[in-house]
Amino acid sequence: MHDIADLERRGVVGVFLASAAFADAARLQGAALGFPAPHVLVPHPVQDRTDAELRAVAEDAYAAVLAAVTAPG
């Protein structure tokens, strides 16, 4: 989150991905940083997934990531 906030302040568009189980924590951390970071939530858990499962999660999240980085700010 800190990295995305820093990049955004420098004019670099960013989005962070988080496991859905950490949605509240991500929103709270963004608020604490004074940065409502665009984010995309992916299904929990992320760890222990196979490469094929992670690829499927990435493919499912692609449209949301693209929308987040191209949304008017």
N, C-alpha and C positions, 0 to 999 in steps of 0.2 A: 504494500500500500504506500509506504513512504517513497519508494522508487517511482511509482506511477504519479504520485502527487508532485514530486520534484520535476519529472518530465513534463507534466502538464503545465506547470508554472514556467517552464522554459519554452513552451509553445509546441511541444511534441505531443501529439495525440496518443492516448493510451487507454487501455481497459484492463481490468484485472479479472481473473477467473478465480472463483472460490467454490469449494464444496458447499452444497446447499445446507449442510449442517452448520455452517459457519456464517450464514447470511446475516444474522443479527450482529455478530461480532464485527463483520466487515462494515456494516452500516455505522455502527458505533465508532469504530476506529476512523472511518472517513469523517464523521462529524467532529471527532476530537482533533483531527488534523485540519479542520476547517475546509475540508475538501470532499464534496459529494461525488466521489469517483464513479465513473461509469463502470459497471461490473456485469459479469455474466456468471450465473450459478450453474454448476454442473452436478450431476447426481453423486451422492455420497455412498460409499467411500471411494476415494481415488486410488489410494495405495492398494496393493495386492491385485490390481487388475492386470489382465494379460495385455500384450501389445495390441492385439485385435480389439479388445474391449476399449482400451484408451483411444484407439483410432476412431472407433464408433462414437465415443463421447465427443471427441474433437469434431467429427463431422456433424454431429447433432448440434453442437454449439456454434458452428461456423457462422450461420446467418445472424445469430444474436451478437456475436463479436463484431461482425462487419457493420451491423446496424449501430452498435455502440460507438464505434470509431468514426462513423460517418454522420452521426446525428449532429444537427446544428447545435453549437454550444453557446 
